[in-house]
Amino acid sequence: KTKYMSKLLLVDSESDILEVYSTYLKQKFSDLEIITANSAFEAIKLFDHSITHLITELEFPGIRGLDLIWKIRDLKPNVGIFAHTGNWDYKSTLSSLLVLNKIQGYAFKPHKLELLYDFMDLD
């Protein structure tokens, strides 16, 4: 369904979440290339300018997910970003980032996989 070659950087510290999200999104978007990382630090190392979308958790040891979002925004301002977390303390931060168009969506775990589909299908 995507209109051009999309490349997703999927970042989460839980390998089972990376697997479930990857499998789901590959079923929905057969031409989607997915790169996975289990930390914000690894994601920054793997990032390149062909990446069109970022889905990231917010809580990692070391570099936080919010820092990752700012870093990726600096490197490529037009990348689509979706953030998710199990920590409701981020609610006001995430809603502010959405209003400022720094992220295109967010959710609190556990959430429906369809939210990822809706995010990837934005373009």
Number of C-alpha atoms within 10 A of each C-alpha: 11 14 8 9 11 17 18 23 21 23 27 23 17 12 13 10 13 17 12 11 18 19 12 14 20 13 11 16 15 10 16 19 16 18 17 19 21 17 24 27 18 13 22 17 9 13 17 14 10 12 20 18 20 25 24 27 26 23 18 16 10 10 15 15 24 20 14 21 24 14 14 22 16 11 14 16 11 12 21 23 24 24 22 21 21 14 11 12 9 15 14 10 12 22 14 13 18 17 12 10 12 19 22 19 21 23 18 15 12 9 13 10 12 12 14 18 15 11 17 25 13 9 11
